[in-house]
Amino acid sequence: MADTRGVELPVVASLVLVVAAVWNLVVWPQFWRRVTKDPRARDDAGRPTRFYTVHAVLVGVSVVLAVLVGVVGVLALV
């Protein structure tokens, strides 16, 4: 029969994951607000520039990873 208990993490490690997730969910949206206000984010016609696109991908990936890390941390605590 297969072991279905999964991986067990120490409480401290789980808390570190949760804190890291919260930190990233606080920091990245604030950074995104600054990027959208930056003059380099749009060209003269108002279209998004590469600066905008690169930062959108960076922030998007970081937020998704933060959510995943947070879920792992919370699940390890319960």
Biopython code that builds the backbone (N, CA, C, O; Angstrom):
import numpy as np
from Bio.PDB.StructureBuilder import StructureBuilder

atoms = [
    (1, "MET", "N", (0.846, -1.177, 0.000)),
    (1, "MET", "CA", (0.000, 0.000, 0.000)),
    (1, "MET", "C", (0.897, 1.248, 0.000)),
    (1, "MET", "O", (1.920, 1.283, 0.683)),
    (2, "ALA", "N", (0.511, 2.243, -0.754)),
    (2, "ALA", "CA", (1.303, 3.470, -0.874)),
    (2, "ALA", "C", (1.158, 4.336, 0.374)),
    (2, "ALA", "O", (0.112, 4.367, 1.022)),
    (3, "ASP", "N", (2.236, 5.030, 0.683)),
    (3, "ASP", "CA", (2.234, 5.966, 1.809)),
    (3, "ASP", "C", (1.560, 7.254, 1.350)),
    (3, "ASP", "O", (2.044, 7.899, 0.420)),
    (4, "THR", "N", (0.459, 7.637, 1.977)),
    (4, "THR", "CA", (-0.299, 8.816, 1.558)),
    (4, "THR", "C", (-0.156, 9.992, 2.521)),
    (4, "THR", "O", (-0.897, 10.970, 2.422)),
    (5, "ARG", "N", (0.786, 9.900, 3.445)),
    (5, "ARG", "CA", (0.954, 10.969, 4.428)),
    (5, "ARG", "C", (1.606, 12.211, 3.832)),
    (5, "ARG", "O", (1.447, 13.295, 4.394)),
    (6, "GLY", "N", (2.313, 12.106, 2.749)),
    (6, "GLY", "CA", (2.974, 13.260, 2.151)),
    (6, "GLY", "C", (4.251, 13.617, 2.891)),
    (6, "GLY", "O", (4.767, 12.838, 3.693)),
    (7, "VAL", "N", (4.743, 14.798, 2.606)),
    (7, "VAL", "CA", (5.971, 15.286, 3.221)),
    (7, "VAL", "C", (5.609, 16.081, 4.463)),
    (7, "VAL", "O", (4.687, 16.897, 4.445)),
    (8, "GLU", "N", (6.330, 15.840, 5.525)),
    (8, "GLU", "CA", (6.097, 16.591, 6.753)),
    (8, "GLU", "C", (7.218, 17.599, 6.931)),
    (8, "GLU", "O", (8.395, 17.256, 6.819)),
    (9, "LEU", "N", (6.850, 18.841, 7.209)),
    (9, "LEU", "CA", (7.819, 19.910, 7.431)),
    (9, "LEU", "C", (7.782, 20.319, 8.896)),
    (9, "LEU", "O", (6.720, 20.304, 9.518)),
    (10, "PRO", "N", (8.925, 20.682, 9.449)),
    (10, "PRO", "CA", (8.902, 21.238, 10.801)),
    (10, "PRO", "C", (8.053, 22.516, 10.831)),
    (10, "PRO", "O", (7.925, 23.206, 9.820)),
    (11, "VAL", "N", (7.489, 22.815, 11.969)),
    (11, "VAL", "CA", (6.639, 24.000, 12.106)),
    (11, "VAL", "C", (7.397, 25.264, 11.718)),
    (11, "VAL", "O", (6.838, 26.143, 11.061)),
    (12, "VAL", "N", (8.654, 25.365, 12.112)),
    (12, "VAL", "CA", (9.446, 26.556, 11.783)),
    (12, "VAL", "C", (9.563, 26.717, 10.270)),
    (12, "VAL", "O", (9.419, 27.827, 9.757)),
    (13, "ALA", "N", (9.817, 25.642, 9.561)),
    (13, "ALA", "CA", (9.935, 25.713, 8.098)),
    (13, "ALA", "C", (8.601, 26.115, 7.477)),
    (13, "ALA", "O", (8.572, 26.899, 6.529)),
    (14, "SER", "N", (7.511, 25.593, 7.997)),
    (14, "SER", "CA", (6.187, 25.963, 7.491)),
    (14, "SER", "C", (5.917, 27.440, 7.720)),
    (14, "SER", "O", (5.381, 28.117, 6.843)),
    (15, "LEU", "N", (6.279, 27.940, 8.883)),
    (15, "LEU", "CA", (6.081, 29.356, 9.183)),
    (15, "LEU", "C", (6.941, 30.241, 8.288)),
    (15, "LEU", "O", (6.508, 31.316, 7.873)),
    (16, "VAL", "N", (8.145, 29.797, 7.996)),
    (16, "VAL", "CA", (9.009, 30.554, 7.078)),
    (16, "VAL", "C", (8.359, 30.647, 5.699)),
    (16, "VAL", "O", (8.401, 31.701, 5.064)),
    (17, "LEU", "N", (7.769, 29.569, 5.240)),
    (17, "LEU", "CA", (7.080, 29.592, 3.941)),
    (17, "LEU", "C", (5.901, 30.553, 3.960)),
    (17, "LEU", "O", (5.700, 31.307, 3.008)),
    (18, "VAL", "N", (5.132, 30.533, 5.022)),
    (18, "VAL", "CA", (3.973, 31.425, 5.131)),
    (18, "VAL", "C", (4.428, 32.886, 5.187)),
    (18, "VAL", "O", (3.861, 33.743, 4.509)),
    (19, "VAL", "N", (5.445, 33.163, 5.990)),
    (19, "VAL", "CA", (5.956, 34.535, 6.091)),
    (19, "VAL", "C", (6.510, 34.998, 4.748)),
    (19, "VAL", "O", (6.275, 36.138, 4.348)),
    (20, "ALA", "N", (7.236, 34.142, 4.051)),
    (20, "ALA", "CA", (7.775, 34.501, 2.733)),
    (20, "ALA", "C", (6.639, 34.796, 1.750)),
    (20, "ALA", "O", (6.730, 35.731, 0.955)),
    (21, "ALA", "N", (5.590, 34.010, 1.805)),
    (21, "ALA", "CA", (4.445, 34.232, 0.920)),
    (21, "ALA", "C", (3.781, 35.573, 1.219)),
    (21, "ALA", "O", (3.485, 36.342, 0.305)),
    (22, "VAL", "N", (3.552, 35.847, 2.490)),
    (22, "VAL", "CA", (2.920, 37.120, 2.871)),
    (22, "VAL", "C", (3.798, 38.290, 2.442)),
    (22, "VAL", "O", (3.309, 39.274, 1.887)),
    (23, "TRP", "N", (5.085, 38.176, 2.700)),
    (23, "TRP", "CA", (6.026, 39.233, 2.309)),
    (23, "TRP", "C", (5.912, 39.522, 0.806)),
    (23, "TRP", "O", (5.794, 40.678, 0.398)),
    (24, "ASN", "N", (5.946, 38.480, 0.002)),
    (24, "ASN", "CA", (5.878, 38.655, -1.447)),
    (24, "ASN", "C", (4.527, 39.208, -1.896)),
    (24, "ASN", "O", (4.461, 39.988, -2.846)),
    (25, "LEU", "N", (3.459, 38.812, -1.224)),
    (25, "LEU", "CA", (2.141, 39.325, -1.578)),
    (25, "LEU", "C", (1.950, 40.779, -1.150)),
    (25, "LEU", "O", (1.055, 41.459, -1.651)),
    (26, "VAL", "N", (2.771, 41.251, -0.244)),
    (26, "VAL", "CA", (2.733, 42.663, 0.151)),
    (26, "VAL", "C", (3.657, 43.491, -0.747)),
    (26, "VAL", "O", (3.284, 44.578, -1.188)),
    (27, "VAL", "N", (4.850, 42.982, -1.014)),
    (27, "VAL", "CA", (5.870, 43.760, -1.725)),
    (27, "VAL", "C", (5.590, 43.880, -3.228)),
    (27, "VAL", "O", (5.666, 44.981, -3.775)),
    (28, "TRP", "N", (5.273, 42.786, -3.898)),
    (28, "TRP", "CA", (5.156, 42.821, -5.350)),
    (28, "TRP", "C", (4.021, 43.709, -5.856)),
    (28, "TRP", "O", (4.227, 44.435, -6.829)),
    (29, "PRO", "N", (2.848, 43.689, -5.253)),
    (29, "PRO", "CA", (1.812, 44.625, -5.733)),
    (29, "PRO", "C", (2.219, 46.097, -5.572)),
    (29, "PRO", "O", (1.892, 46.927, -6.420)),
    (30, "GLN", "N", (2.928, 46.418, -4.491)),
    (30, "GLN", "CA", (3.421, 47.789, -4.310)),
    (30, "GLN", "C", (4.414, 48.148, -5.420)),
    (30, "GLN", "O", (4.377, 49.252, -5.963)),
    (31, "PHE", "N", (5.291, 47.213, -5.746)),
    (31, "PHE", "CA", (6.254, 47.415, -6.825)),
    (31, "PHE", "C", (5.522, 47.627, -8.148)),
    (31, "PHE", "O", (5.903, 48.488, -8.941)),
    (32, "TRP", "N", (4.474, 46.842, -8.385)),
    (32, "TRP", "CA", (3.720, 46.935, -9.626)),
    (32, "TRP", "C", (3.080, 48.323, -9.765)),
    (32, "TRP", "O", (3.045, 48.885, -10.859)),
    (33, "ARG", "N", (2.580, 48.866, -8.667)),
    (33, "ARG", "CA", (2.004, 50.213, -8.712)),
    (33, "ARG", "C", (3.052, 51.242, -9.161)),
    (33, "ARG", "O", (2.752, 52.152, -9.934)),
    (34, "ARG", "N", (4.277, 51.080, -8.666)),
    (34, "ARG", "CA", (5.343, 52.000, -9.076)),
    (34, "ARG", "C", (5.704, 51.812, -10.547)),
    (34, "ARG", "O", (5.968, 52.786, -11.254)),
    (35, "VAL", "N", (5.717, 50.567, -11.005)),
    (35, "VAL", "CA", (6.041, 50.300, -12.417)),
    (35, "VAL", "C", (5.003, 50.950, -13.321)),
    (35, "VAL", "O", (5.360, 51.577, -14.319)),
    (36, "THR", "N", (3.729, 50.811, -12.987)),
    (36, "THR", "CA", (2.684, 51.361, -13.867)),
    (36, "THR", "C", (2.723, 52.880, -13.927)),
    (36, "THR", "O", (2.267, 53.464, -14.911)),
    (37, "LYS", "N", (3.252, 53.529, -12.913)),
    (37, "LYS", "CA", (3.365, 54.992, -12.904)),
    (37, "LYS", "C", (4.666, 55.488, -13.534)),
    (37, "LYS", "O", (4.820, 56.682, -13.791)),
    (38, "ASP", "N", (5.588, 54.583, -13.780)),
    (38, "ASP", "CA", (6.881, 54.954, -14.348)),
    (38, "ASP", "C", (6.697, 55.403, -15.802)),
    (38, "ASP", "O", (5.974, 54.752, -16.556)),
    (39, "PRO", "N", (7.329, 56.486, -16.198)),
    (39, "PRO", "CA", (7.193, 56.962, -17.592)),
    (39, "PRO", "C", (7.725, 55.966, -18.625)),
    (39, "PRO", "O", (7.335, 56.019, -19.792)),
    (40, "ARG", "N", (8.592, 55.080, -18.216)),
    (40, "ARG", "CA", (9.128, 54.075, -19.154)),
    (40, "ARG", "C", (8.127, 52.967, -19.447)),
    (40, "ARG", "O", (8.363, 52.155, -20.340)),
    (41, "ALA", "N", (7.013, 52.912, -18.718)),
    (41, "ALA", "CA", (6.046, 51.824, -18.872)),
    (41, "ALA", "C", (5.201, 51.948, -20.137)),
    (41, "ALA", "O", (4.690, 50.947, -20.640)),
    (42, "ARG", "N", (5.052, 53.161, -20.652)),
    (42, "ARG", "CA", (4.222, 53.373, -21.844)),
    (42, "ARG", "C", (4.973, 54.262, -22.840)),
    (42, "ARG", "O", (5.732, 55.152, -22.456)),
    (43, "ASP", "N", (4.742, 53.996, -24.115)),
    (43, "ASP", "CA", (5.364, 54.851, -25.130)),
    (43, "ASP", "C", (4.505, 56.100, -25.345)),
    (43, "ASP", "O", (3.523, 56.315, -24.635)),
    (44, "ASP", "N", (4.877, 56.906, -26.313)),
    (44, "ASP", "CA", (4.166, 58.167, -26.562)),
    (44, "ASP", "C", (2.714, 57.952, -26.983)),
    (44, "ASP", "O", (1.867, 58.823, -26.781)),
    (45, "ALA", "N", (2.432, 56.793, -27.566)),
    (45, "ALA", "CA", (1.064, 56.473, -27.995)),
    (45, "ALA", "C", (0.251, 55.820, -26.870)),
    (45, "ALA", "O", (-0.931, 55.527, -27.046)),
    (46, "GLY", "N", (0.887, 55.594, -25.718)),
    (46, "GLY", "CA", (0.185, 54.988, -24.593)),
    (46, "GLY", "C", (0.216, 53.469, -24.564)),
    (46, "GLY", "O", (-0.420, 52.844, -23.715)),
    (47, "ARG", "N", (0.953, 52.879, -25.490)),
    (47, "ARG", "CA", (1.057, 51.409, -25.537)),
    (47, "ARG", "C", (2.093, 50.923, -24.532)),
    (47, "ARG", "O", (3.082, 51.612, -24.279)),
    (48, "PRO", "N", (1.875, 49.735, -23.954)),
    (48, "PRO", "CA", (2.868, 49.173, -23.020)),
    (48, "PRO", "C", (4.205, 48.943, -23.716)),
    (48, "PRO", "O", (4.252, 48.492, -24.860)),
    (49, "THR", "N", (5.281, 49.257, -23.018)),
    (49, "THR", "CA", (6.631, 49.056, -23.546)),
    (49, "THR", "C", (7.166, 47.708, -23.051)),
    (49, "THR", "O", (6.503, 47.002, -22.292)),
    (50, "ARG", "N", (8.371, 47.371, -23.495)),
    (50, "ARG", "CA", (9.015, 46.138, -23.006)),
    (50, "ARG", "C", (9.276, 46.225, -21.509)),
    (50, "ARG", "O", (9.199, 45.222, -20.799)),
    (51, "PHE", "N", (9.583, 47.419, -21.035)),
    (51, "PHE", "CA", (9.769, 47.637, -19.595)),
    (51, "PHE", "C", (8.530, 47.178, -18.837)),
    (51, "PHE", "O", (8.629, 46.461, -17.841)),
    (52, "TYR", "N", (7.375, 47.595, -19.313)),
    (52, "TYR", "CA", (6.098, 47.222, -18.703)),
    (52, "TYR", "C", (5.877, 45.712, -18.779)),
    (52, "TYR", "O", (5.524, 45.072, -17.788)),
    (53, "THR", "N", (6.090, 45.157, -19.969)),
    (53, "THR", "CA", (5.843, 43.734, -20.192)),
    (53, "THR", "C", (6.750, 42.855, -19.336)),
    (53, "THR", "O", (6.289, 41.897, -18.717)),
    (54, "VAL", "N", (8.030, 43.180, -19.302)),
    (54, "VAL", "CA", (8.984, 42.403, -18.500)),
    (54, "VAL", "C", (8.590, 42.439, -17.023)),
    (54, "VAL", "O", (8.616, 41.418, -16.337)),
    (55, "HIS", "N", (8.229, 43.613, -16.552)),
    (55, "HIS", "CA", (7.859, 43.726, -15.141)),
    (55, "HIS", "C", (6.516, 43.071, -14.848)),
    (55, "HIS", "O", (6.307, 42.558, -13.749)),
    (56, "ALA", "N", (5.606, 43.081, -15.813)),
    (56, "ALA", "CA", (4.326, 42.391, -15.634)),
    (56, "ALA", "C", (4.556, 40.888, -15.458)),
    (56, "ALA", "O", (3.948, 40.256, -14.595)),
    (57, "VAL", "N", (5.429, 40.333, -16.275)),
    (57, "VAL", "CA", (5.745, 38.902, -16.158)),
    (57, "VAL", "C", (6.437, 38.626, -14.825)),
    (57, "VAL", "O", (6.094, 37.669, -14.131)),
    (58, "LEU", "N", (7.400, 39.456, -14.470)),
    (58, "LEU", "CA", (8.117, 39.287, -13.203)),
    (58, "LEU", "C", (7.165, 39.312, -12.018)),
    (58, "LEU", "O", (7.225, 38.441, -11.151)),
    (59, "VAL", "N", (6.295, 40.298, -11.979)),
    (59, "VAL", "CA", (5.348, 40.419, -10.859)),
    (59, "VAL", "C", (4.346, 39.274, -10.884)),
    (59, "VAL", "O", (4.039, 38.695, -9.842)),
    (60, "GLY", "N", (3.840, 38.944, -12.059)),
    (60, "GLY", "CA", (2.869, 37.847, -12.163)),
    (60, "GLY", "C", (3.426, 36.519, -11.684)),
    (60, "GLY", "O", (2.779, 35.812, -10.911)),
    (61, "VAL", "N", (4.610, 36.181, -12.136)),
    (61, "VAL", "CA", (5.246, 34.922, -11.714)),
    (61, "VAL", "C", (5.527, 34.941, -10.213)),
    (61, "VAL", "O", (5.320, 33.939, -9.528)),
    (62, "SER", "N", (5.991, 36.059, -9.709)),
    (62, "SER", "CA", (6.317, 36.171, -8.282)),
    (62, "SER", "C", (5.081, 36.017, -7.409)),
    (62, "SER", "O", (5.140, 35.379, -6.358)),
    (63, "VAL", "N", (3.971, 36.593, -7.832)),
    (63, "VAL", "CA", (2.735, 36.478, -7.056)),
    (63, "VAL", "C", (2.202, 35.046, -7.095)),
    (63, "VAL", "O", (1.742, 34.524, -6.078)),
    (64, "VAL", "N", (2.262, 34.418, -8.253)),
    (64, "VAL", "CA", (1.822, 33.016, -8.342)),
    (64, "VAL", "C", (2.689, 32.129, -7.449)),
    (64, "VAL", "O", (2.169, 31.274, -6.731)),
    (65, "LEU", "N", (3.997, 32.327, -7.490)),
    (65, "LEU", "CA", (4.885, 31.543, -6.623)),
    (65, "LEU", "C", (4.605, 31.820, -5.150)),
    (65, "LEU", "O", (4.654, 30.905, -4.328)),
    (66, "ALA", "N", (4.313, 33.066, -4.811)),
    (66, "ALA", "CA", (3.999, 33.410, -3.422)),
    (66, "ALA", "C", (2.754, 32.665, -2.955)),
    (66, "ALA", "O", (2.716, 32.144, -1.840)),
    (67, "VAL", "N", (1.748, 32.617, -3.803)),
    (67, "VAL", "CA", (0.519, 31.899, -3.442)),
    (67, "VAL", "C", (0.808, 30.412, -3.254)),
    (67, "VAL", "O", (0.349, 29.806, -2.286)),
    (68, "LEU", "N", (1.561, 29.830, -4.172)),
    (68, "LEU", "CA", (1.886, 28.402, -4.063)),
    (68, "LEU", "C", (2.700, 28.101, -2.810)),
    (68, "LEU", "O", (2.433, 27.123, -2.111)),
    (69, "VAL", "N", (3.689, 28.939, -2.529)),
    (69, "VAL", "CA", (4.510, 28.753, -1.324)),
    (69, "VAL", "C", (3.650, 28.907, -0.075)),
    (69, "VAL", "O", (3.811, 28.163, 0.892)),
    (70, "GLY", "N", (2.747, 29.864, -0.098)),
    (70, "GLY", "CA", (1.852, 30.059, 1.034)),
    (70, "GLY", "C", (0.938, 28.868, 1.260)),
    (70, "GLY", "O", (0.710, 28.461, 2.399)),
    (71, "VAL", "N", (0.419, 28.315, 0.186)),
    (71, "VAL", "CA", (-0.447, 27.127, 0.300)),
    (71, "VAL", "C", (0.333, 25.962, 0.884)),
    (71, "VAL", "O", (-0.159, 25.271, 1.776)),
    (72, "VAL", "N", (1.541, 25.739, 0.392)),
    (72, "VAL", "CA", (2.375, 24.654, 0.932)),
    (72, "VAL", "C", (2.636, 24.883, 2.412)),
    (72, "VAL", "O", (2.537, 23.952, 3.210)),
    (73, "GLY", "N", (2.969, 26.111, 2.784)),
    (73, "GLY", "CA", (3.222, 26.424, 4.188)),
    (73, "GLY", "C", (2.028, 26.177, 5.079)),
    (73, "GLY", "O", (2.154, 25.593, 6.155)),
    (74, "VAL", "N", (0.865, 26.623, 4.630)),
    (74, "VAL", "CA", (-0.368, 26.431, 5.418)),
    (74, "VAL", "C", (-0.723, 24.952, 5.501)),
    (74, "VAL", "O", (-1.057, 24.450, 6.574)),
    (75, "LEU", "N", (-0.650, 24.256, 4.372)),
    (75, "LEU", "CA", (-0.973, 22.825, 4.391)),
    (75, "LEU", "C", (-0.036, 22.045, 5.291)),
    (75, "LEU", "O", (-0.442, 21.062, 5.912)),
    (76, "ALA", "N", (1.207, 22.473, 5.367)),
    (76, "ALA", "CA", (2.173, 21.783, 6.238)),
    (76, "ALA", "C", (1.861, 22.034, 7.718)),
    (76, "ALA", "O", (2.258, 21.257, 8.586)),
    (77, "LEU", "N", (1.150, 23.124, 7.990)),
    (77, "LEU", "CA", (0.805, 23.425, 9.380)),
    (77, "LEU", "C", (-0.418, 22.662, 9.862)),
    (77, "LEU", "O", (-0.572, 22.430, 11.061)),
    (78, "VAL", "N", (-1.285, 22.273, 8.944)),
    (78, "VAL", "CA", (-2.510, 21.582, 9.361)),
    (78, "VAL", "C", (-2.374, 20.085, 9.337)),
    (78, "VAL", "O", (-3.324, 19.374, 9.663)),
]
sb = StructureBuilder()
sb.init_structure("model")
sb.init_model(0)
sb.init_chain("A")
sb.init_seg("    ")
for serial, (resi, resn, name, xyz) in enumerate(atoms, 1):
    if name == "N":
        sb.init_residue(resn, " ", resi, " ")
    sb.init_atom(name, np.array(xyz, "f"), 0.0, 1.0, " ", f" {name:<3s}", serial, name[0])
structure = sb.get_structure()
